[in-house]
Amino acid sequence: MANVKKIALGLIAIYIAIVVVDGDIVTTTMDPLVGSNEVTTISDNDNDWSQQTGESSGEVTTPGNAECVCSCIDQEQECLTPEECTAMSNEETTTTADVSVEDTTTMSSIVDTTTLPLPPLPPTCAIPGVQPDVADCRAYHVCSSAGFSDGLPHLVTKFCSENEAFSVRFGRCSREISSCFANDFCIVKGGLPDPMSNTSYYLCEPRLVGGGFHIFHVKCSPHQIFYPELGKCFIDMANLPQQPISVFPPFTWNILEDIDVVKAELKLIKEQDKLKLKMEKELLKAEKKRQKELEKEAEQRAKEEEKLNKALAKQESLTFVCTTEGNFISSVSDRFYYACINKKGKFKVEAMQCPVGSKFNATTGLCTIDTLQVADKADSLSVEDDDGKEE
């Protein structure tokens, strides 16, 4: 019974399909015991046959999973000979090997690049900020931890661009380059020739604060040279441009000249100088006002002290004993003394006070001028006069 079932299943699985392709009779047999990738084709021409399978000996498989077929089922497809397939397989194998070598070389170069030693870090510093270079007026040092992986502040040296110098006042590079020259470089206001070129010059401008001059290096615009008699740049009349000059709109070779940049910087400096002068004047005025208030407070304390001393001297005069006529200094203050007067054989004591600006002299028995007090008073009067003039 089991054999009968196997035979039945085999008969059911086998079928024959007869089709006509271009006049040829083709019979295809499907066997369940044969793999789905194996197809056998038989035509009426015994000389034209081919067998296509993954395990056939007439098939060449390349490393890239490409198949070279030596005979074709499709009549419109070109068929390769086994020699051509073999040559193609060798060529693809060589190409793959070359690519692998190139990729390996590239990867090794990348690894070598990433393993290069890093440059050493700049020296560390203690105080963050910007510091000038004492040897080079155009150099400065920045102490900062920004950009450093160790988190410590490092000292980085930087340089100003051409025609600039580091300004301690502004904490940045500036067109004001007086720090690069001696104090006697400029004598009067105006332009000085540049010994290195006639297309630039040095501009001297008086300082509003501290004396001396601001110095700028100015470049002339194209087609201009420096004229010492003018103290500035002007058109080079000996080398005028060959192109015709436009009359309208107004003729110009350069809209923004270097002198305009210098003037803008000079304007900023002068504005800050004026602000500094104003602040200094206000501070001086406030200081004088405070001094005046302190003097008034001192005078008030002096008056109160004098009033107290006067009372003490009067009280002391009640117990003072006169042995002879004359004036005697008080123990309360050198501005007080006692006058002993003989009236009918009896001494009478009077407490006396020297005028303002004087003190009692025990040697002469008279009041003399207190030079120190007079000088202090004269100084206070001169300060008051100055305040009156400023107002």
C-alpha positions as CSV (number, residue, x, y, z in Angstrom):
1,M,0.0,0.0,0.0
2,A,2.9,2.4,0.8
3,N,4.5,1.7,-2.6
4,V,1.2,2.5,-4.4
5,K,1.0,5.9,-2.6
6,K,4.6,6.8,-3.6
7,I,3.9,5.9,-7.3
8,A,0.7,8.0,-7.3
9,L,2.5,11.0,-5.9
10,G,5.3,10.6,-8.4
11,L,2.8,10.5,-11.3
12,I,0.9,13.5,-10.1
13,A,4.2,15.5,-9.7
14,I,5.3,14.7,-13.3
15,Y,3.7,16.7,-16.1
16,I,4.6,17.3,-19.7
17,A,4.1,20.7,-21.4
18,I,4.5,20.9,-25.1
19,V,4.9,24.4,-26.5
20,V,6.0,25.8,-29.8
21,V,8.8,28.4,-29.8
22,D,9.7,29.9,-33.2
23,G,8.7,26.7,-34.9
24,D,10.6,24.4,-32.5
25,I,9.0,21.9,-30.2
26,V,10.3,22.3,-26.6
27,T,9.4,19.8,-23.9
28,T,10.0,20.9,-20.3
29,T,9.9,18.3,-17.5
30,M,9.5,19.3,-13.9
31,D,10.7,16.7,-11.4
32,P,10.1,17.4,-7.6
33,L,13.4,15.6,-7.0
34,V,15.3,18.2,-9.0
35,G,16.2,21.6,-7.6
36,S,14.2,24.7,-8.7
37,N,17.4,26.2,-10.1
38,E,18.0,23.4,-12.5
39,V,16.3,23.6,-15.9
40,T,16.9,21.2,-18.8
41,T,15.8,22.2,-22.3
42,I,15.6,19.9,-25.3
43,S,14.9,21.1,-28.9
44,D,14.5,19.2,-32.1
45,N,18.0,20.1,-33.1
46,D,20.4,17.7,-31.5
47,N,23.4,20.0,-32.3
48,D,21.8,23.0,-30.4
49,W,21.5,22.2,-26.7
50,S,22.5,23.8,-23.5
51,Q,22.3,22.9,-19.8
52,Q,22.1,25.8,-17.3
53,T,22.6,25.0,-13.6
54,G,24.6,26.3,-10.7
55,E,26.7,23.1,-10.6
56,S,27.3,22.6,-14.4
57,S,30.9,22.4,-15.7
58,G,30.3,24.9,-18.5
59,E,29.8,27.8,-16.0
60,V,32.5,30.2,-14.6
61,T,31.6,32.1,-11.4
62,T,33.5,35.3,-10.7
63,P,34.3,36.6,-7.1
64,G,31.6,39.3,-7.4
65,N,28.8,36.6,-7.9
66,A,28.8,37.4,-11.6
67,E,28.2,34.4,-14.0
68,C,29.7,34.0,-17.4
69,V,27.6,31.7,-19.6
70,C,29.3,30.1,-22.6
71,S,26.1,29.4,-24.4
72,C,22.8,31.4,-24.2
73,I,19.2,30.4,-24.1
74,D,18.1,33.8,-25.3
75,Q,18.9,34.0,-29.0
76,E,19.2,37.8,-28.9
77,Q,21.9,37.7,-26.2
78,E,25.6,37.5,-27.1
79,C,27.3,34.5,-25.8
80,L,30.9,34.4,-24.4
81,T,33.4,31.6,-25.1
82,P,34.9,29.8,-22.1
83,E,38.3,31.5,-22.8
84,E,36.6,35.0,-22.7
85,C,34.9,34.0,-19.5
86,T,38.1,32.9,-17.9
87,A,39.9,36.0,-19.0
88,M,37.1,38.2,-17.6
89,S,37.2,36.3,-14.3
90,N,41.0,36.8,-13.9
91,E,40.6,40.6,-14.7
92,E,37.9,41.1,-12.1
93,T,40.0,39.2,-9.6
94,T,43.0,41.4,-10.2
95,T,40.8,44.6,-10.0
96,T,39.3,43.5,-6.7
97,A,42.8,42.8,-5.3
98,D,44.0,46.3,-6.4
99,V,41.0,47.9,-4.8
100,S,41.7,46.1,-1.6
101,V,45.3,47.1,-1.6
102,E,44.3,50.7,-2.3
103,D,41.7,50.7,0.5
104,T,44.2,49.2,2.9
105,T,46.8,51.9,2.0
106,T,44.2,54.7,2.4
107,M,43.1,53.3,5.8
108,S,46.7,53.0,7.0
109,S,47.4,56.6,5.9
110,I,44.4,57.8,7.9
111,V,45.5,55.9,11.0
112,D,49.1,57.3,10.6
113,T,47.7,60.9,10.3
114,T,45.5,60.5,13.5
115,T,48.4,59.2,15.5
116,L,50.7,62.2,14.8
117,P,52.0,63.9,18.0
118,L,50.1,67.1,19.0
119,P,52.1,70.3,19.2
120,P,53.1,71.4,22.7
121,L,50.8,73.8,24.6
122,P,51.9,77.4,25.2
123,P,53.2,78.3,28.6
124,T,50.7,78.7,31.4
125,C,50.0,82.1,33.0
126,A,48.6,83.3,36.3
127,I,46.6,86.4,35.6
128,P,44.0,86.2,32.9
129,G,43.8,89.1,30.5
130,V,45.8,91.0,27.8
131,Q,49.3,92.1,28.4
132,P,51.6,94.2,26.1
133,D,54.9,93.0,24.9
134,V,57.7,95.2,26.3
135,A,60.0,94.4,23.4
136,D,57.6,94.7,20.4
137,C,55.0,97.5,20.3
138,R,52.9,95.5,17.8
139,A,52.8,92.3,19.8
140,Y,50.7,91.4,22.8
141,H,50.0,88.3,25.0
142,V,46.6,86.9,25.8
143,C,46.3,84.9,29.0
144,S,43.1,82.7,28.7
145,S,42.0,79.1,29.1
146,A,39.6,79.2,26.1
147,G,40.4,76.5,23.6
148,F,42.7,74.4,25.9
149,S,41.6,70.9,26.9
150,D,43.5,71.0,30.2
151,G,41.3,73.9,31.5
152,L,44.4,76.0,32.5
153,P,45.1,79.5,31.3
154,H,47.9,79.7,28.7
155,L,49.8,82.7,27.4
156,V,49.3,83.1,23.6
157,T,51.3,85.7,21.7
158,K,49.5,87.7,18.9
159,F,50.5,90.5,16.6
160,C,48.7,93.6,15.3
161,S,48.3,94.1,11.6
162,E,50.3,96.5,9.5
163,N,50.2,100.2,10.6
164,E,48.8,99.2,14.0
165,A,50.3,98.9,17.5
166,F,48.9,97.4,20.7
167,S,47.2,100.0,22.9
168,V,47.4,99.5,26.6
169,R,44.7,102.1,27.0
170,F,42.2,100.4,24.8
171,G,43.4,96.8,25.4
172,R,43.4,96.1,21.6
173,C,45.3,97.0,18.4
174,S,45.0,100.6,17.3
175,R,46.1,102.9,14.5
176,E,47.7,105.1,17.2
177,I,51.4,103.9,17.1
178,S,53.1,106.4,19.4
179,S,54.3,103.6,21.6
180,C,56.7,102.6,18.7
181,F,58.5,105.9,18.6
182,A,60.6,108.1,20.9
183,N,58.9,111.0,22.7
184,D,60.7,113.6,20.5
185,F,59.6,112.1,17.1
186,C,56.9,114.7,16.7
187,I,57.6,118.3,17.3
188,V,54.6,120.1,15.8
189,K,51.2,119.1,14.6
190,G,51.0,117.9,11.0
191,G,52.4,115.3,8.6
192,L,55.9,114.1,8.4
193,P,57.5,112.3,5.4
194,D,58.0,108.6,5.5
195,P,61.7,108.0,4.6
196,M,60.8,104.6,3.2
197,S,58.1,105.7,0.7
198,N,56.5,108.8,-0.7
199,T,53.1,107.1,-0.8
200,S,52.7,107.3,3.0
201,Y,53.5,109.6,5.9
202,Y,53.3,110.0,9.6
203,L,50.6,112.2,11.2
204,C,51.3,114.0,14.5
205,E,48.3,115.1,16.6
206,P,48.7,116.8,20.0
207,R,47.4,114.9,23.0
208,L,44.7,116.4,25.2
209,V,45.8,114.5,28.2
210,G,49.4,113.9,29.4
211,G,51.2,116.0,26.7
212,G,53.1,114.8,23.7
213,F,51.6,113.6,20.4
214,H,49.5,110.9,18.9
215,I,51.2,109.3,15.9
216,F,49.6,107.6,13.0
217,H,51.0,106.0,9.8
218,V,48.8,107.0,6.9
219,K,48.8,105.4,3.4
220,C,48.0,107.6,0.4
221,S,45.2,106.6,-1.9
222,P,46.0,105.2,-5.4
223,H,47.5,107.8,-7.8
224,Q,48.5,110.0,-4.8
225,I,51.8,110.9,-3.1
226,F,52.7,112.8,0.0
227,Y,53.5,116.5,-0.4
228,P,55.5,117.9,2.6
229,E,54.5,121.4,1.8
230,L,50.8,120.4,2.1
231,G,51.4,118.0,5.0
232,K,49.1,115.4,3.3
233,C,48.6,113.2,0.3
234,F,47.5,114.7,-3.0
235,I,47.2,113.6,-6.7
236,D,50.5,112.6,-8.2
237,M,50.6,115.2,-11.0
238,A,53.6,113.6,-12.7
239,N,51.9,110.3,-13.1
240,L,48.3,110.9,-13.9
241,P,46.2,107.9,-15.0
242,Q,45.8,107.4,-18.7
243,Q,42.1,106.9,-18.6
244,P,39.8,110.0,-19.0
245,I,38.7,111.7,-15.9
246,S,34.9,111.7,-15.3
247,V,33.4,115.2,-14.7
248,F,30.0,114.0,-13.5
249,P,29.6,112.3,-11.1
250,P,32.5,113.9,-9.2
251,F,35.8,112.2,-10.0
252,T,37.4,110.0,-7.3
253,W,39.8,107.1,-7.2
254,N,38.9,105.7,-3.8
255,I,35.7,106.3,-1.9
256,L,37.2,105.4,1.6
257,E,40.7,106.6,2.1
258,D,43.1,105.5,4.8
259,I,43.1,109.0,6.3
260,D,39.4,108.6,6.9
261,V,40.1,105.5,9.0
262,V,42.8,107.4,10.9
263,K,40.5,110.3,11.5
264,A,37.8,108.0,12.9
265,E,40.3,106.5,15.3
266,L,41.6,110.0,16.3
267,K,38.0,111.2,16.9
268,L,37.4,108.2,19.3
269,I,40.6,109.0,21.2
270,K,39.8,112.7,21.5
271,E,36.3,111.9,22.8
272,Q,37.7,109.6,25.4
273,D,40.3,112.2,26.3
274,K,37.6,114.9,26.8
275,L,35.6,112.5,28.9
276,K,38.7,111.8,31.0
277,L,39.4,115.5,31.4
278,K,35.8,116.1,32.4
279,M,35.9,113.3,35.0
280,E,39.2,114.6,36.4
281,K,37.8,118.1,36.7
282,E,34.7,116.8,38.5
283,L,36.8,114.7,40.8
284,L,39.0,117.7,41.6
285,K,35.9,119.9,42.2
286,A,34.4,117.2,44.5
287,E,37.7,116.9,46.4
288,K,37.8,120.7,46.9
289,K,34.2,120.7,48.1
290,R,34.9,117.9,50.5
291,Q,38.0,119.8,51.8
292,K,35.9,122.8,52.4
293,E,33.4,120.8,54.3
294,L,36.2,119.3,56.4
295,E,37.6,122.8,57.1
296,K,34.1,124.0,58.2
297,E,33.8,121.0,60.5
298,A,37.3,121.8,61.9
299,E,36.3,125.4,62.5
300,Q,33.2,124.4,64.2
301,R,35.1,122.0,66.5
302,A,37.6,124.8,67.1
303,K,34.9,127.2,68.1
304,E,33.4,124.7,70.5
305,E,36.8,123.8,71.9
306,E,37.6,127.5,72.3
307,K,34.3,128.1,74.1
308,L,35.1,125.2,76.4
309,N,38.6,126.5,77.1
310,K,37.3,129.9,77.8
311,A,35.0,128.5,80.5
312,L,37.9,126.4,81.9
313,A,40.2,129.4,81.9
314,K,37.6,131.6,83.8
315,Q,37.2,128.8,86.3
316,E,40.9,128.5,86.7
317,S,41.3,132.2,87.3
318,L,39.2,131.9,90.4
319,T,41.9,129.8,92.0
320,F,45.0,131.4,90.4
321,V,47.3,133.2,92.9
322,C,49.1,136.3,91.8
323,T,52.4,137.1,93.4
324,T,53.3,140.1,91.3
325,E,51.9,142.2,88.5
326,G,52.1,140.9,85.0
327,N,50.7,138.5,82.5
328,F,50.9,134.7,83.0
329,I,50.1,131.9,80.7
330,S,47.1,129.7,81.4
331,S,47.4,125.9,81.7
332,V,44.2,125.5,79.7
333,S,45.6,126.8,76.3
334,D,48.3,129.0,74.9
335,R,45.6,131.4,73.7
336,F,44.6,132.2,77.2
337,Y,46.6,134.0,79.9
338,Y,45.9,135.7,83.3
339,A,46.5,139.4,83.9
340,C,47.4,140.1,87.6
341,I,46.5,143.7,88.4
342,N,47.4,145.4,91.8
343,K,44.6,147.5,93.1
344,K,45.2,149.2,96.5
345,G,47.7,146.5,97.5
346,K,45.5,143.7,96.4
347,F,45.9,141.5,93.3
348,K,43.0,141.0,91.0
349,V,43.1,138.2,88.4
350,E,41.5,138.7,84.9
351,A,41.3,135.8,82.4
352,M,42.4,137.1,79.0
353,Q,42.3,135.6,75.4
354,C,44.7,136.3,72.5
355,P,43.1,137.4,69.2
356,V,42.5,134.9,66.4
357,G,45.8,133.9,64.7
358,S,47.9,134.6,67.7
359,K,49.1,132.9,70.9
360,F,50.5,134.0,74.3
361,N,54.3,134.2,74.6
362,A,55.3,133.6,78.2
363,T,58.8,135.2,77.6
364,T,57.5,138.5,76.5
365,G,54.2,138.3,78.3
366,L,52.4,139.4,75.1
367,C,50.3,137.8,72.3
368,T,52.3,137.1,69.2
369,I,51.2,136.0,65.7
370,D,50.8,132.2,65.2
371,T,52.6,131.8,61.8
372,L,51.4,128.3,61.3
373,Q,47.8,129.1,61.8
374,V,48.0,132.1,59.5
375,A,49.5,130.0,56.7
376,D,46.7,127.5,57.0
377,K,44.1,130.2,56.9
378,A,45.8,131.7,53.8
379,D,45.6,128.3,52.0
380,S,42.0,127.9,52.8
381,L,41.2,131.4,51.4
382,S,43.0,130.6,48.1
383,V,41.0,127.4,47.7
384,E,37.8,129.4,48.2
385,D,38.9,131.9,45.6
386,D,39.6,129.1,43.1
387,D,36.1,127.7,43.7
388,G,34.6,131.0,43.0
389,K,36.5,131.4,39.7
390,E,35.4,127.9,38.5
391,E,31.8,128.6,39.2
